[in-house]
Amino acid sequence: MVDVHGARPRVVPVLSRYHDILLASAAFAGPGLVTGGTSAVRKNITTPLTRSLAGGAGLPRLEASRLRMTWLADCGRLLGLATFMHAAGISCSQRLGDLLAALDPADEATAVALPGAVR
């Protein structure tokens, strides 16, 4: 799990394939923040940082929107989102938003368990 601070604070489950590198980053950062500088309320520096990284070897530059979409797709796959939406006859994300408005998010332990992780 990663604690995200700022305008939309939340706890984000980390996909298992990223555990080792994230744990190494956290160990290196110690009590500091992994990204974002010295203050959790500081403006987002992650996007400019990834944007400045050279793609190297012909790879495209990293983009936060692409990274987020990959994470969303991986989580949706693990949670069976496509199967759920198909079974419910939902073909539009607006309908999913309407459904979400009537639901409360689960606790952290449940969020961790959904993609098959443990804490």
PyMOL commands that set and color helices and strands:
alter all, ss='L'
color gray80, all
select helices_A, chain A and resi 16-29+46-52+64-79+81-88+93-101+108-113
alter helices_A, ss='H'
color red, helices_A
select strands_A, chain A and resi 2-4+10-12
alter strands_A, ss='S'
color yellow, strands_A
deselect
rebuild
show_as cartoon
